[in-house]
Amino acid sequence: MFPSAQNATRPEGSFPNRDFLAQVEPGLRKSHLLQWFGPPHFGEGLLGVREWDYIFHFHSGGGITTCRYKVVFDRAYVAQSFHWQPKVCGDWLTVKVPAQARGQAAP
């Protein structure tokens, strides 16, 4: 499902903005993803392809966690599904921060 990391055109990957990742949902156009994350990190190209793959890094627990991220587009090139490798990357990115930690009063 994911291309070999050895085939990456940007093997250094990137540190994505987590706020942008939180906004990713089905229905996004390629232009949104390009603005938020740049071109895919593999040789998929920008036009006429239905999958983009990224290598994302996150600061976590005093270190850096590296994750792979795949976006799958439909025939109209609209994003429809998103996949993480390892899957746990997507799980810990969706953990909600309690209101008190965000500086807001709890309901």
Residue, then its C-alpha position, 0 to 999 in steps of 0.5 A: m500500500f505504501p511505496s518503499a521509503q527508498n523511492a522517496t523524492r523527499p526522503e527527509g520528509s517534513f514536520p506538518n502543521r498539526d492544525f492543518l492535519a486536524q482539518v483534513e477530511p474527505g472532499l478536500r482538493k489537491s490545492h488544499l493539500l499542496q498549500w498545507f503540506g507541499p507536493p507529495h514526497f514520492g514521485e507520484g506527480l501532481l496531475g493525473v494521479r490518485e494517491w499522494d504519499y508523505i513522510f511526516h515527522f512529529h516531536s513527541g516525548g522528547g524525540i521525533t516520531t516518523c510516520r507515513y501518510k497516504v491520501v487517496f483521491d477519487r476519479a475527480y481528484v478529490a481526497q476521499s481516504f487517508h491512511w497512516q503507517p504505522k496506524v498508531c500515528g493517526d490514533w495519537l494525532t486525533v487525541k482530544v486535548p482537555a479544555q483545561a489544557r487549552g486554557q479554556a474553562a471546562p463545561 
